[in-house]
Amino acid sequence: MALNDIYERIGVQTRASSWYEVNNDLLLLTNELKKDQFRFDSGRDVFNTLNKVLPQIWSQVEIAYVEDNTNVQPDNSILLQNLTECFRILRNACAGCQENQSLIFLFPEKLNVTRKVLDKLSEIYTLPNILMTLRCAVQFLGNLCVGNPTNQVEVYNGFLPILSKCISTRDVSLCNYCSMLIHTCLIGIEDKTDLTLNSHLYNIVTPILNMLLEEDLDWGLLLIEDILLIPDFIGNLSIKTTLRERLFIVEVMIDILKKNDLTKKQPIHISNMKYLSNEIHQHSLQVLAVGMEDCPEGDISWLLVKMIEVLGLATSSLPEVYTDLQTDTQLLLNAINLLKSVDEIGKKGTNHFNAVDKMSELENVDSNHPVYGLKRDLIRLIANMVNKHKDNQDKVREVEGIQLLLNQTNIDGKNPYITQWVVLAIHNLCEGNELNKATISGLQLQGVVNNAPVLNELGIETRMEGDRVVIKKTRYDGES
């Protein structure tokens, strides 16, 4: 079929309501636009044609499907096919072509129709083939925004409320495409402060988060990572979410902070980190519930344990980025008090805080249980918070935290690498702090002999003089 008169032919056939003939030519255009040369050369002609044809097709679909959707005739399906094909054409025309992306706004009727289509058809998505039309329309908007910051802002501002209606369909493919579109748009919004109170964004994120508990939504997961960059978003979102959904968000935080390619930019906004810290302030005693036999999975204590892991990772992986966390004295005190309580409970009776120090018992350790790594994570957080921070170093000494840390060096299958973190914590406590060094020097024999390996790793020699322990540096700071 020749292409030289296809634009005129589509117009004539549309005016004559020759919908099957229109469909044949639209299919032809869709396939031709997959070719780079045609796509880059023909954008204006394509958009000019659709600017006239698309509103007419939509008006017929609206009459047949929207105004009386209780009596949709099978013959009307060709109308919906034509509408869907128009969006495939727009999608293909914008793929990787910034010139066409910009041209779209010279023909605004297409965007006006797209808005109406998403708004109206999302209300009757259960009818046959409606979802396919919605998917193609959202894909068009996605291609319109890729690599184009101006379009990203325009589409975000113009379509966000309607996208929440599309997501309410809970169609996996459509929700994934909507997530892709919103993710692309958020890239173009440098100042995300104004997003904090955008109710439409919460209305989108909440159902996407719920779906992620049951479905694989790759773009939905990226969207969750995006919202972590929005100031105060997680605290506001928590009001609208379940414990399982909040736990999922915290798990996403952990995955982000464990990546090896972290830069000095905040992968999670500091306000969202402070929200976690504040939750631990308010509910720290509930952390201890994970050590009890009857603690149900999904309890808030599980969530709090994961929050502690996030804060430990953040202050380890990006200490220069999250310096504000170091000034949170209450967080430091909570970590010390929790470590003390976990240690004491673990020595009494049978509970999940009991240490596993026998090789024969290691195979019975449940690495998925929330107590796994809890003491290590608390020590890591303490070690990071006292690093080159004199006030925090002094605070640990004042609450007898040094002795507590030195008592955590025994091997424990539930807390891998706990000894190494104690070593780092003691090193950080002593660096540039003579009073902390003197405190260790003044410890009674009973408190130190079992910790000699830790002190040796720090380059410290211990020996008895009477009933006191004398601590002596065996190498200078900075020597290996």
PyMOL commands that set and color helices and strands:
alter all, ss='L'
color gray80, all
select helices_A, chain A and resi 6-15+19-32+36-66+69-71+74-94+98-106+109-124+130-145+149-167+172-187+193-195+199-212+218-227+233-238+243-257+270-291+300-317+323-327+329-346+359-364+374-385+390-398+401-406+418-430+434-441+445-447+449-457
alter helices_A, ss='H'
color red, helices_A
select strands_A, chain A and resi 460-465+468-473
alter strands_A, ss='S'
color yellow, strands_A
deselect
rebuild
show_as cartoon
